[in-house]
Amino acid sequence: MEIIQQHSTIFYVLAFAFGLYMCWGIGANDVANAMGTSVGSGAITVKQALILAAIMEFAGAYLAGGAVAATISKGIIDGKLFEPVPHLLMFGMMGALLAAGIWLMVATMRGWPVSTTHSIIGAVCGVGVAALGFEAVKWDKMTEIVASWFISPVLGGVVALILTLSIRKLILNTDNPIAQARKWGPMYAFLVGWIVSLVTITKGLKHVNIHLSDMEGQILSVVIGVVLAIIAKLMMNRIKLEENDDRDFHYASVEKLFIPLMVFTGAAMAFAHGSNDVANGIGPMAAVVQIIETKAVSSKSAVTPFMLFIGGIGIVVGLATYGYKVMATIGHKITELTPTRGYSATIAASFVTVAASGMGLPVSTTHIAVGAVMGVGIARGIGALDLRVIGGIILSWFITVPVGAILAAITFYILRAIFG
């Protein structure tokens, strides 16, 4: 207790600094999940992607980031075991943030699309074991979370595969692909507007003191989806195409029609990513602040709007400075993307990520995004995938957890030695 009282100002500074650093790493490494498909398909430029992602990542983090933050901060290690020694939990959470941030920085510099969720959960496990032994970790909760890591890419892949096949059946494999694209395109735009607005209204607006009933939220989400569909239709109608050209030109024209939808889907995935992954930086930071203020371990750490704001700023700065490093892997190296394929991958990843965020399940957006891109590639046959690249990505996933745990344990011991 005396340690916390004596150095409370320093601990406040370290908590917010490490949390900001971790969120910087989230933005720098995971922007590929949000914008890699949009850039890889040629729908938007890198500069446009960064501007769009900055706006939507911050909105997702600030408006819909609270539910998952609670899961990260209290669900992985047994807080009751730390009640006699709250300062050890405080050191542990700060150590986890710094360790995960360091690993994300290293991975980003090398262009590896690792999971920020893996990084922080591995780090939290590492400090739990370092502080109080293996019994400090809730292994049943870890099993549930690990299962979600494997389920995530499968769900992303299945949804992306279904969307790809639906576009092929409804649009590409028809007598008049251009007319069918104009007909069905607004429906795909509606899907984006409905999914993103629904989670914002039902899960996110409470953080800014706006409360709507379930029925009101559903109605408003549908209205927003319809508005987005109308906008998409108007944008598509402005694109001039020659419907009498041969079939190859028809296919090229359909891809051109889907470029406006890629803008919507890129924004959707950026929002979904911000809402889910801000928890990786904010959860441990909230736990540290709670311990400093109460000198005790609580089962619930308050996530304030200011913390979500800090997290959003960190993510935006990260993606603006080093986001381009990892973007190429998902956008170009796994499989060849076009606007229709990129749309399918991105909306599938957005759907799975937003649903997980709404349920408070800390899935990995990296796994979902890679799974979705793989699903798009599988639609053209396994030969369309670069299995060497995929193997390298999967290997990096397995490395992330133990590296995060080891770095966090070392950082914990250093903090404990410095502050006694």
TORMARLUM-258862 format. One record per residue (C-alpha): residue number from 0; residue in three letters; x, y, z. Coordinates in steps of 0.02 Angstrom, whole numbers, m for minus. Layout:
<sites>
+------+--------+--------+--------+--------+
: zagu : drendo :      X :      Y :      Z :
+------+--------+--------+--------+--------+
:  NUM :    Ala :      X :      Y :      Z :
...
+------+--------+--------+--------+--------+
</sites>
This chain:
<sites>
+------+--------+--------+--------+--------+
: zagu : drendo :      X :      Y :      Z :
+------+--------+--------+--------+--------+
:    0 :    Met :      0 :      0 :      0 :
:    1 :    Glu :    139 :    120 :     46 :
:    2 :    Ile :    224 :     88 :   m120 :
:    3 :    Ile :     69 :    142 :   m215 :
:    4 :    Gln :     44 :    295 :   m106 :
:    5 :    Gln :    226 :    347 :   m116 :
:    6 :    His :    243 :    335 :   m306 :
:    7 :    Ser :     63 :    362 :   m363 :
:    8 :    Thr :    105 :    505 :   m483 :
:    9 :    Ile :    241 :    404 :   m567 :
:   10 :    Phe :    125 :    254 :   m582 :
:   11 :    Tyr :    m10 :    362 :   m662 :
:   12 :    Val :    115 :    426 :   m791 :
:   13 :    Leu :    182 :    252 :   m827 :
:   14 :    Ala :      8 :    177 :   m843 :
:   15 :    Phe :    m49 :    303 :   m973 :
:   16 :    Ala :    120 :    305 :  m1061 :
:   17 :    Phe :    127 :    115 :  m1077 :
:   18 :    Gly :    m57 :    109 :  m1126 :
:   19 :    Leu :    m28 :    240 :  m1260 :
:   20 :    Tyr :    126 :    145 :  m1322 :
:   21 :    Met :     27 :    m17 :  m1332 :
:   22 :    Cys :   m113 :     69 :  m1429 :
:   23 :    Trp :     19 :    142 :  m1546 :
:   24 :    Gly :     75 :    m36 :  m1580 :
:   25 :    Ile :   m104 :    m89 :  m1611 :
:   26 :    Gly :   m126 :     46 :  m1742 :
:   27 :    Ala :     43 :     16 :  m1823 :
:   28 :    Asn :     23 :   m173 :  m1839 :
:   29 :    Asp :   m163 :   m203 :  m1857 :
:   30 :    Val :   m208 :    m69 :  m1983 :
:   31 :    Ala :   m176 :   m204 :  m2113 :
:   32 :    Asn :   m331 :   m294 :  m2049 :
:   33 :    Ala :   m437 :   m141 :  m2082 :
:   34 :    Met :   m364 :    m72 :  m2241 :
:   35 :    Gly :   m254 :   m206 :  m2319 :
:   36 :    Thr :   m392 :   m275 :  m2429 :
:   37 :    Ser :   m449 :   m103 :  m2487 :
:   38 :    Val :   m273 :    m53 :  m2539 :
:   39 :    Gly :   m229 :   m226 :  m2606 :
:   40 :    Ser :   m381 :   m229 :  m2719 :
:   41 :    Gly :   m335 :    m59 :  m2792 :
:   42 :    Ala :   m495 :     22 :  m2730 :
:   43 :    Ile :   m407 :    160 :  m2633 :
:   44 :    Thr :   m230 :    225 :  m2612 :
:   45 :    Val :   m123 :    204 :  m2457 :
:   46 :    Lys :   m147 :    389 :  m2412 :
:   47 :    Gln :   m336 :    378 :  m2430 :
:   48 :    Ala :   m336 :    218 :  m2327 :
:   49 :    Leu :   m241 :    300 :  m2185 :
:   50 :    Ile :   m358 :    451 :  m2178 :
:   51 :    Leu :   m515 :    343 :  m2182 :
:   52 :    Ala :   m444 :    221 :  m2054 :
:   53 :    Ala :   m393 :    362 :  m1937 :
:   54 :    Ile :   m572 :    427 :  m1928 :
:   55 :    Met :   m659 :    258 :  m1912 :
:   56 :    Glu :   m531 :    177 :  m1796 :
:   57 :    Phe :   m550 :    321 :  m1674 :
:   58 :    Ala :   m740 :    316 :  m1685 :
:   59 :    Gly :   m742 :    128 :  m1653 :
:   60 :    Ala :   m622 :    141 :  m1507 :
:   61 :    Tyr :   m715 :    284 :  m1424 :
:   62 :    Leu :   m895 :    234 :  m1455 :
:   63 :    Ala :   m894 :     44 :  m1446 :
:   64 :    Gly :   m735 :     m5 :  m1355 :
:   65 :    Gly :   m800 :    m29 :  m1179 :
:   66 :    Ala :   m873 :   m205 :  m1179 :
:   67 :    Val :   m713 :   m296 :  m1227 :
:   68 :    Ala :   m604 :   m191 :  m1113 :
:   69 :    Ala :   m690 :   m265 :   m962 :
:   70 :    Thr :   m652 :   m442 :  m1022 :
:   71 :    Ile :   m466 :   m410 :  m1044 :
:   72 :    Ser :   m443 :   m324 :   m876 :
:   73 :    Lys :   m528 :   m451 :   m763 :
:   74 :    Gly :   m550 :   m614 :   m854 :
:   75 :    Ile :   m376 :   m688 :   m878 :
:   76 :    Ile :   m292 :   m689 :   m708 :
:   77 :    Asp :   m372 :   m720 :   m538 :
:   78 :    Gly :   m386 :   m549 :   m457 :
:   79 :    Lys :   m431 :   m622 :   m286 :
:   80 :    Leu :   m256 :   m695 :   m268 :
:   81 :    Phe :   m186 :   m519 :   m288 :
:   82 :    Glu :   m297 :   m438 :   m155 :
:   83 :    Pro :   m162 :   m449 :    m19 :
:   84 :    Val :    m32 :   m379 :   m140 :
:   85 :    Pro :   m119 :   m256 :   m258 :
:   86 :    His :     47 :   m174 :   m304 :
:   87 :    Leu :    103 :   m336 :   m387 :
:   88 :    Leu :    m50 :   m335 :   m500 :
:   89 :    Met :    m14 :   m152 :   m540 :
:   90 :    Phe :    166 :   m194 :   m588 :
:   91 :    Gly :    101 :   m342 :   m687 :
:   92 :    Met :    m23 :   m242 :   m791 :
:   93 :    Met :    106 :   m107 :   m828 :
:   94 :    Gly :    233 :   m240 :   m873 :
:   95 :    Ala :    107 :   m324 :   m989 :
:   96 :    Leu :     72 :   m161 :  m1080 :
:   97 :    Leu :    256 :   m121 :  m1105 :
:   98 :    Ala :    302 :   m298 :  m1157 :
:   99 :    Ala :    160 :   m312 :  m1283 :
:  100 :    Gly :    203 :   m141 :  m1352 :
:  101 :    Ile :    385 :   m190 :  m1376 :
:  102 :    Trp :    339 :   m351 :  m1467 :
:  103 :    Leu :    216 :   m259 :  m1580 :
:  104 :    Met :    349 :   m132 :  m1622 :
:  105 :    Val :    474 :   m268 :  m1668 :
:  106 :    Ala :    345 :   m362 :  m1771 :
:  107 :    Thr :    289 :   m204 :  m1861 :
:  108 :    Met :    466 :   m156 :  m1907 :
:  109 :    Arg :    485 :   m327 :  m1988 :
:  110 :    Gly :    314 :   m320 :  m2072 :
:  111 :    Trp :    239 :   m466 :  m1974 :
:  112 :    Pro :     49 :   m459 :  m1953 :
:  113 :    Val :     43 :   m527 :  m1776 :
:  114 :    Ser :   m108 :   m525 :  m1661 :
:  115 :    Thr :   m116 :   m384 :  m1534 :
:  116 :    Thr :   m241 :   m489 :  m1437 :
:  117 :    His :   m114 :   m632 :  m1429 :
:  118 :    Ser :     19 :   m508 :  m1374 :
:  119 :    Ile :    m73 :   m435 :  m1225 :
:  120 :    Ile :   m154 :   m597 :  m1166 :
:  121 :    Gly :     13 :   m687 :  m1174 :
:  122 :    Ala :     90 :   m543 :  m1079 :
:  123 :    Val :    m45 :   m545 :   m944 :
:  124 :    Cys :    m20 :   m733 :   m922 :
:  125 :    Gly :    167 :   m706 :   m909 :
:  126 :    Val :    154 :   m579 :   m769 :
:  127 :    Gly :     24 :   m685 :   m679 :
:  128 :    Val :    141 :   m833 :   m673 :
:  129 :    Ala :    292 :   m722 :   m632 :
:  130 :    Ala :    201 :   m639 :   m487 :
:  131 :    Leu :    107 :   m781 :   m403 :
:  132 :    Gly :    135 :   m940 :   m501 :
:  133 :    Phe :     29 :  m1042 :   m621 :
:  134 :    Glu :   m124 :  m1039 :   m507 :
:  135 :    Ala :   m143 :   m851 :   m537 :
:  136 :    Val :   m201 :   m881 :   m717 :
:  137 :    Lys :   m381 :   m931 :   m752 :
:  138 :    Trp :   m338 :  m1071 :   m871 :
:  139 :    Asp :   m521 :  m1111 :   m906 :
:  140 :    Lys :   m545 :   m933 :   m968 :
:  141 :    Met :   m385 :   m948 :  m1067 :
:  142 :    Thr :   m452 :  m1106 :  m1149 :
:  143 :    Glu :   m608 :  m1012 :  m1201 :
:  144 :    Ile :   m505 :   m869 :  m1272 :
:  145 :    Val :   m383 :   m986 :  m1362 :
:  146 :    Ala :   m532 :  m1077 :  m1439 :
:  147 :    Ser :   m594 :   m911 :  m1506 :
:  148 :    Trp :   m426 :   m884 :  m1592 :
:  149 :    Phe :   m451 :  m1043 :  m1694 :
:  150 :    Ile :   m635 :  m1012 :  m1723 :
:  151 :    Ser :   m604 :   m833 :  m1782 :
:  152 :    Pro :   m515 :   m870 :  m1948 :
:  153 :    Val :   m639 :  m1010 :  m1986 :
:  154 :    Leu :   m788 :   m894 :  m1961 :
:  155 :    Gly :   m704 :   m756 :  m2062 :
:  156 :    Gly :   m663 :   m878 :  m2201 :
:  157 :    Val :   m837 :   m955 :  m2209 :
:  158 :    Val :   m927 :   m787 :  m2214 :
:  159 :    Ala :   m805 :   m721 :  m2346 :
:  160 :    Leu :   m826 :   m879 :  m2451 :
:  161 :    Ile :  m1016 :   m864 :  m2444 :
:  162 :    Leu :  m1010 :   m681 :  m2495 :
:  163 :    Thr :   m887 :   m717 :  m2637 :
:  164 :    Leu :   m996 :   m857 :  m2705 :
:  165 :    Ser :  m1152 :   m748 :  m2690 :
:  166 :    Ile :  m1070 :   m609 :  m2793 :
:  167 :    Arg :  m1016 :   m738 :  m2920 :
:  168 :    Lys :  m1191 :   m812 :  m2934 :
:  169 :    Leu :  m1294 :   m652 :  m2925 :
:  170 :    Ile :  m1180 :   m540 :  m3029 :
:  171 :    Leu :  m1028 :   m612 :  m3118 :
:  172 :    Asn :  m1103 :   m772 :  m3190 :
:  173 :    Thr :  m1254 :   m687 :  m3268 :
:  174 :    Asp :  m1299 :   m627 :  m3443 :
:  175 :    Asn :  m1278 :   m444 :  m3394 :
:  176 :    Pro :  m1155 :   m425 :  m3249 :
:  177 :    Ile :  m1160 :   m235 :  m3254 :
:  178 :    Ala :  m1349 :   m225 :  m3235 :
:  179 :    Gln :  m1344 :   m356 :  m3097 :
:  180 :    Ala :  m1208 :   m260 :  m3006 :
:  181 :    Arg :  m1313 :   m103 :  m3006 :
:  182 :    Lys :  m1460 :   m207 :  m2944 :
:  183 :    Trp :  m1375 :   m302 :  m2802 :
:  184 :    Gly :  m1238 :   m179 :  m2754 :
:  185 :    Pro :  m1348 :    m73 :  m2640 :
:  186 :    Met :  m1396 :   m231 :  m2544 :
:  187 :    Tyr :  m1214 :   m263 :  m2504 :
:  188 :    Ala :  m1196 :    m81 :  m2450 :
:  189 :    Phe :  m1349 :    m99 :  m2337 :
:  190 :    Leu :  m1264 :   m246 :  m2253 :
:  191 :    Val :  m1116 :   m136 :  m2206 :
:  192 :    Gly :  m1222 :      8 :  m2139 :
:  193 :    Trp :  m1336 :   m106 :  m2039 :
:  194 :    Ile :  m1198 :   m207 :  m1954 :
:  195 :    Val :  m1090 :    m60 :  m1903 :
:  196 :    Ser :  m1232 :     54 :  m1845 :
:  197 :    Leu :  m1314 :    m86 :  m1747 :
:  198 :    Val :  m1163 :   m118 :  m1637 :
:  199 :    Thr :  m1133 :     69 :  m1615 :
:  200 :    Ile :  m1311 :     99 :  m1558 :
:  201 :    Thr :  m1333 :    m54 :  m1448 :
:  202 :    Lys :  m1160 :    m68 :  m1372 :
:  203 :    Gly :  m1066 :     94 :  m1396 :
:  204 :    Leu :  m1177 :    245 :  m1369 :
:  205 :    Lys :  m1196 :    210 :  m1183 :
:  206 :    His :  m1016 :    271 :  m1164 :
:  207 :    Val :  m1074 :    444 :  m1219 :
:  208 :    Asn :  m1234 :    435 :  m1116 :
:  209 :    Ile :  m1354 :    400 :  m1259 :
:  210 :    His :  m1473 :    258 :  m1221 :
:  211 :    Leu :  m1596 :    182 :  m1345 :
:  212 :    Ser :  m1712 :     33 :  m1326 :
:  213 :    Asp :  m1678 :   m125 :  m1426 :
:  214 :    Met :  m1821 :    m87 :  m1544 :
:  215 :    Glu :  m1765 :     93 :  m1570 :
:  216 :    Gly :  m1589 :     32 :  m1603 :
:  217 :    Gln :  m1646 :    m96 :  m1731 :
:  218 :    Ile :  m1754 :     30 :  m1823 :
:  219 :    Leu :  m1617 :    162 :  m1827 :
:  220 :    Ser :  m1490 :     33 :  m1888 :
:  221 :    Val :  m1604 :    m18 :  m2031 :
:  222 :    Val :  m1632 :    165 :  m2077 :
:  223 :    Ile :  m1444 :    198 :  m2080 :
:  224 :    Gly :  m1419 :     42 :  m2187 :
:  225 :    Val :  m1551 :    101 :  m2310 :
:  226 :    Val :  m1472 :    274 :  m2320 :
:  227 :    Leu :  m1304 :    195 :  m2356 :
:  228 :    Ala :  m1382 :     85 :  m2490 :
:  229 :    Ile :  m1458 :    239 :  m2574 :
:  230 :    Ile :  m1291 :    329 :  m2569 :
:  231 :    Ala :  m1205 :    177 :  m2645 :
:  232 :    Lys :  m1335 :    168 :  m2783 :
:  233 :    Leu :  m1312 :    353 :  m2824 :
:  234 :    Met :  m1123 :    332 :  m2827 :
:  235 :    Met :  m1138 :    180 :  m2941 :
:  236 :    Asn :  m1255 :    271 :  m3060 :
:  237 :    Arg :  m1125 :    409 :  m3081 :
:  238 :    Ile :   m999 :    284 :  m3150 :
:  239 :    Lys :  m1014 :    282 :  m3340 :
:  240 :    Leu :  m1001 :    110 :  m3418 :
:  241 :    Glu :  m1030 :     34 :  m3590 :
:  242 :    Glu :  m1150 :   m113 :  m3572 :
:  243 :    Asn :  m1122 :   m168 :  m3752 :
:  244 :    Asp :   m938 :   m210 :  m3727 :
:  245 :    Asp :   m879 :   m392 :  m3726 :
:  246 :    Arg :   m884 :   m499 :  m3570 :
:  247 :    Asp :   m706 :   m460 :  m3514 :
:  248 :    Phe :   m751 :   m276 :  m3510 :
:  249 :    His :   m909 :   m322 :  m3413 :
:  250 :    Tyr :   m806 :   m406 :  m3278 :
:  251 :    Ala :   m687 :   m257 :  m3268 :
:  252 :    Ser :   m836 :   m140 :  m3258 :
:  253 :    Val :   m915 :   m239 :  m3116 :
:  254 :    Glu :   m753 :   m226 :  m3019 :
:  255 :    Lys :   m758 :    m39 :  m3050 :
:  256 :    Leu :   m936 :    m32 :  m2982 :
:  257 :    Phe :   m880 :   m114 :  m2820 :
:  258 :    Ile :   m748 :     18 :  m2783 :
:  259 :    Pro :   m874 :    130 :  m2692 :
:  260 :    Leu :   m924 :    m19 :  m2586 :
:  261 :    Met :   m742 :    m47 :  m2540 :
:  262 :    Val :   m742 :    126 :  m2463 :
:  263 :    Phe :   m889 :     76 :  m2354 :
:  264 :    Thr :   m817 :    m93 :  m2309 :
:  265 :    Gly :   m646 :    m20 :  m2268 :
:  266 :    Ala :   m730 :    104 :  m2152 :
:  267 :    Ala :   m832 :    m36 :  m2074 :
:  268 :    Met :   m680 :   m144 :  m2038 :
:  269 :    Ala :   m584 :      4 :  m1967 :
:  270 :    Phe :   m730 :     41 :  m1850 :
:  271 :    Ala :   m743 :   m143 :  m1800 :
:  272 :    His :   m555 :   m154 :  m1771 :
:  273 :    Gly :   m552 :      2 :  m1663 :
:  274 :    Ser :   m699 :    m58 :  m1557 :
:  275 :    Asn :   m621 :   m229 :  m1524 :
:  276 :    Asp :   m434 :   m198 :  m1510 :
:  277 :    Val :   m433 :    m39 :  m1406 :
:  278 :    Ala :   m468 :   m157 :  m1260 :
:  279 :    Asn :   m295 :   m231 :  m1275 :
:  280 :    Gly :   m219 :    m66 :  m1221 :
:  281 :    Ile :   m357 :      8 :  m1115 :
:  282 :    Gly :   m403 :   m146 :  m1010 :
:  283 :    Pro :   m238 :   m164 :   m917 :
:  284 :    Met :   m222 :     25 :   m904 :
:  285 :    Ala :   m394 :     36 :   m822 :
:  286 :    Ala :   m342 :    m99 :   m697 :
:  287 :    Val :   m186 :      0 :   m650 :
:  288 :    Val :   m281 :    163 :   m627 :
:  289 :    Gln :   m412 :     74 :   m520 :
:  290 :    Ile :   m277 :      2 :   m406 :
:  291 :    Ile :   m190 :    172 :   m388 :
:  292 :    Glu :   m353 :    258 :   m341 :
:  293 :    Thr :   m425 :    126 :   m223 :
:  294 :    Lys :   m265 :     40 :   m161 :
:  295 :    Ala :   m359 :   m123 :   m187 :
:  296 :    Val :   m399 :   m253 :   m319 :
:  297 :    Ser :   m577 :   m243 :   m384 :
:  298 :    Ser :   m675 :   m367 :   m490 :
:  299 :    Lys :   m718 :   m225 :   m609 :
:  300 :    Ser :   m609 :    m86 :   m677 :
:  301 :    Ala :   m697 :     71 :   m736 :
:  302 :    Val :   m661 :    114 :   m918 :
:  303 :    Thr :   m683 :    302 :   m933 :
:  304 :    Pro :   m715 :    400 :  m1093 :
:  305 :    Phe :   m544 :    482 :  m1068 :
:  306 :    Met :   m459 :    311 :  m1072 :
:  307 :    Leu :   m551 :    266 :  m1232 :
:  308 :    Phe :   m498 :    435 :  m1302 :
:  309 :    Ile :   m315 :    400 :  m1260 :
:  310 :    Gly :   m330 :    228 :  m1340 :
:  311 :    Gly :   m408 :    299 :  m1497 :
:  312 :    Ile :   m271 :    431 :  m1514 :
:  313 :    Gly :   m135 :    298 :  m1493 :
:  314 :    Ile :   m211 :    187 :  m1627 :
:  315 :    Val :   m226 :    332 :  m1751 :
:  316 :    Val :    m46 :    389 :  m1725 :
:  317 :    Gly :     16 :    211 :  m1743 :
:  318 :    Leu :    m72 :    178 :  m1908 :
:  319 :    Ala :    m20 :    348 :  m1975 :
:  320 :    Thr :    166 :    320 :  m1939 :
:  321 :    Tyr :    200 :    136 :  m1973 :
:  322 :    Gly :     36 :     59 :  m2033 :
:  323 :    Tyr :     97 :     39 :  m2211 :
:  324 :    Lys :    231 :    m87 :  m2157 :
:  325 :    Val :    109 :   m230 :  m2127 :
:  326 :    Met :    m29 :   m179 :  m2247 :
:  327 :    Ala :     53 :   m261 :  m2397 :
:  328 :    Thr :     50 :   m436 :  m2321 :
:  329 :    Ile :   m139 :   m453 :  m2310 :
:  330 :    Gly :   m172 :   m344 :  m2461 :
:  331 :    His :    m54 :   m426 :  m2586 :
:  332 :    Lys :     38 :   m581 :  m2527 :
:  333 :    Ile :    m96 :   m707 :  m2473 :
:  334 :    Thr :   m199 :   m706 :  m2633 :
:  335 :    Glu :   m237 :   m589 :  m2778 :
:  336 :    Leu :   m376 :   m468 :  m2732 :
:  337 :    Thr :   m499 :   m370 :  m2839 :
:  338 :    Pro :   m633 :   m250 :  m2775 :
:  339 :    Thr :   m766 :   m388 :  m2769 :
:  340 :    Arg :   m649 :   m507 :  m2679 :
:  341 :    Gly :   m586 :   m371 :  m2564 :
:  342 :    Tyr :   m764 :   m321 :  m2523 :
:  343 :    Ser :   m810 :   m500 :  m2477 :
:  344 :    Ala :   m657 :   m521 :  m2365 :
:  345 :    Thr :   m678 :   m354 :  m2279 :
:  346 :    Ile :   m864 :   m360 :  m2244 :
:  347 :    Ala :   m845 :   m539 :  m2181 :
:  348 :    Ala :   m705 :   m488 :  m2064 :
:  349 :    Ser :   m805 :   m335 :  m2010 :
:  350 :    Phe :   m960 :   m439 :  m1973 :
:  351 :    Val :   m867 :   m567 :  m1866 :
:  352 :    Thr :   m764 :   m436 :  m1774 :
:  353 :    Val :   m910 :   m321 :  m1734 :
:  354 :    Ala :  m1015 :   m468 :  m1673 :
:  355 :    Ala :   m872 :   m525 :  m1561 :
:  356 :    Ser :   m848 :   m349 :  m1493 :
:  357 :    Gly :  m1033 :   m335 :  m1452 :
:  358 :    Met :  m1025 :   m499 :  m1355 :
:  359 :    Gly :   m867 :   m447 :  m1261 :
:  360 :    Leu :   m762 :   m588 :  m1336 :
:  361 :    Pro :   m580 :   m537 :  m1367 :
:  362 :    Val :   m555 :   m620 :  m1536 :
:  363 :    Ser :   m405 :   m582 :  m1644 :
:  364 :    Thr :   m444 :   m465 :  m1788 :
:  365 :    Thr :   m283 :   m525 :  m1870 :
:  366 :    His :   m347 :   m704 :  m1873 :
:  367 :    Ile :   m518 :   m649 :  m1937 :
:  368 :    Ala :   m446 :   m541 :  m2075 :
:  369 :    Val :   m322 :   m673 :  m2134 :
:  370 :    Gly :   m458 :   m806 :  m2127 :
:  371 :    Ala :   m573 :   m697 :  m2230 :
:  372 :    Val :   m441 :   m666 :  m2363 :
:  373 :    Met :   m406 :   m853 :  m2368 :
:  374 :    Gly :   m593 :   m887 :  m2389 :
:  375 :    Val :   m596 :   m772 :  m2540 :
:  376 :    Gly :   m446 :   m863 :  m2614 :
:  377 :    Ile :   m521 :  m1036 :  m2582 :
:  378 :    Ala :   m670 :   m985 :  m2689 :
:  379 :    Arg :   m550 :   m993 :  m2837 :
:  380 :    Gly :   m463 :  m1152 :  m2779 :
:  381 :    Ile :   m322 :  m1189 :  m2658 :
:  382 :    Gly :   m196 :  m1145 :  m2793 :
:  383 :    Ala :   m249 :   m963 :  m2779 :
:  384 :    Leu :   m171 :   m954 :  m2606 :
:  385 :    Asp :     14 :   m926 :  m2568 :
:  386 :    Leu :     34 :  m1064 :  m2439 :
:  387 :    Arg :    212 :  m1012 :  m2399 :
:  388 :    Val :    154 :   m840 :  m2344 :
:  389 :    Ile :      9 :   m914 :  m2247 :
:  390 :    Gly :    126 :  m1035 :  m2159 :
:  391 :    Gly :    238 :   m892 :  m2106 :
:  392 :    Ile :     91 :   m794 :  m2039 :
:  393 :    Ile :     27 :   m941 :  m1938 :
:  394 :    Leu :    202 :   m971 :  m1868 :
:  395 :    Ser :    210 :   m789 :  m1811 :
:  396 :    Trp :     44 :   m815 :  m1720 :
:  397 :    Phe :    114 :   m959 :  m1618 :
:  398 :    Ile :    272 :   m863 :  m1575 :
:  399 :    Thr :    178 :   m710 :  m1513 :
:  400 :    Val :    103 :   m785 :  m1354 :
:  401 :    Pro :    264 :   m855 :  m1277 :
:  402 :    Val :    366 :   m703 :  m1329 :
:  403 :    Gly :    236 :   m588 :  m1249 :
:  404 :    Ala :    237 :   m693 :  m1090 :
:  405 :    Ile :    427 :   m696 :  m1073 :
:  406 :    Leu :    447 :   m509 :  m1107 :
:  407 :    Ala :    309 :   m467 :   m983 :
:  408 :    Ala :    385 :   m576 :   m847 :
:  409 :    Ile :    554 :   m490 :   m870 :
:  410 :    Thr :    472 :   m318 :   m868 :
:  411 :    Phe :    375 :   m363 :   m710 :
:  412 :    Tyr :    534 :   m413 :   m619 :
:  413 :    Ile :    619 :   m251 :   m671 :
:  414 :    Leu :    475 :   m142 :   m609 :
:  415 :    Arg :    465 :   m238 :   m446 :
:  416 :    Ala :    653 :   m217 :   m420 :
:  417 :    Ile :    648 :    m30 :   m456 :
:  418 :    Phe :    500 :     10 :   m343 :
:  419 :    Gly :    528 :   m125 :   m212 :
+------+--------+--------+--------+--------+
</sites>
